[in-house]
Amino acid sequence: MVRIITDTAGSMSVAEGAALGITVLPLTISLEHATYLDTVEITCNDFVKYLRSGKLATSSQPAPGLVAEAFENASAENPIVYVAAGDGLSGTYASACAVRSTMDNLEHIHVFDSRTVCGPEAAMARMAKRMADGGASVSEILAALEDASTTHKSYLIPQDLDYLKRGGRLTPAAAKVVGILGLLPTITQTPDMKRLEKAFIARGFAKVVEKCIEGFQRMGVDESYNITITHADNKLQALQARDKLRDAFPKCEYIISELPCALANQGGPMCVAIQACKR
């Protein structure tokens, strides 16, 4: 049977994956002089507390040794499909491909570029697992993943504009003006899915959610979609967003969870991600 692997950039913890029969590889999170395994040795809430102390953090892809260990038992009878964080958004995909190239059993290892992170990446991994459990072949799973990877949309809503300034996505002058006016810049993926860019600016969180709804309506979101809402210690607004989205898309499946630490590091404390992906 096909074995499914993913990573914590998809907002699925190692423990959650184990319960589903999915191997989840933890990204590494570096705080000062210590390095932690995402969701194993540090949670999003712990990470947000660290960020609020004014300190800087970095994140990187799963350790190559962990990836090689996960790949080593792949065989013709038990091939592997790794649903990886999007190339360009993370170094995870390129790193996994590099590890695969060193393996003697590489023909049985398939690294898939999800072209996304967070909720849709986890949704693709869950879909791949359901298909594998149903006896689907590698080619069937990869074809379904390819379709899903072209039918998703993401919005990241930072609350602390300092994090956009650090990332170069908002100039200090623009951040000052936006902050005074109470506006929230919202980030989305570029058309090639490899980078992030400004989607729009709106006054207040409720208006931002309305604009996200408009974007989902334009792309034809219906009952065949999951809508995931992930947050960095901001469950109240995540629930508010879900309620407004549910009014517009009552038949979608909704999932609320914590942001991966790597995404919280980009968006900062209190940021919320709203994403839609076909099931």
Secondary structure, 3 states (H helix, E strand, C coil): CCEEEEEHHHCCCHHHHHHHCCEEECCEEEECCEEEEECCCECHHHHHHHHHCCCCEEEECCCHHHHHHHHCCCCCCCCEEEEECCECCECHHHHHHHHHHCCCCHHHEEEEECCCCCHHHHHHHHHHHHHHHCCCCHHHHHHHHHHHHCCEEEEEECCCHHHHHHCCCCCHHHHHHHHHHCEEEEEEECCCCCCEEEEEEEECHHHHHHHHHHHHHHCCCCCCEEEEEEECCCHHHHHHHHHHHHHHCCCCEEEEEECCHHHHHHHCCCCEEEEEEEC
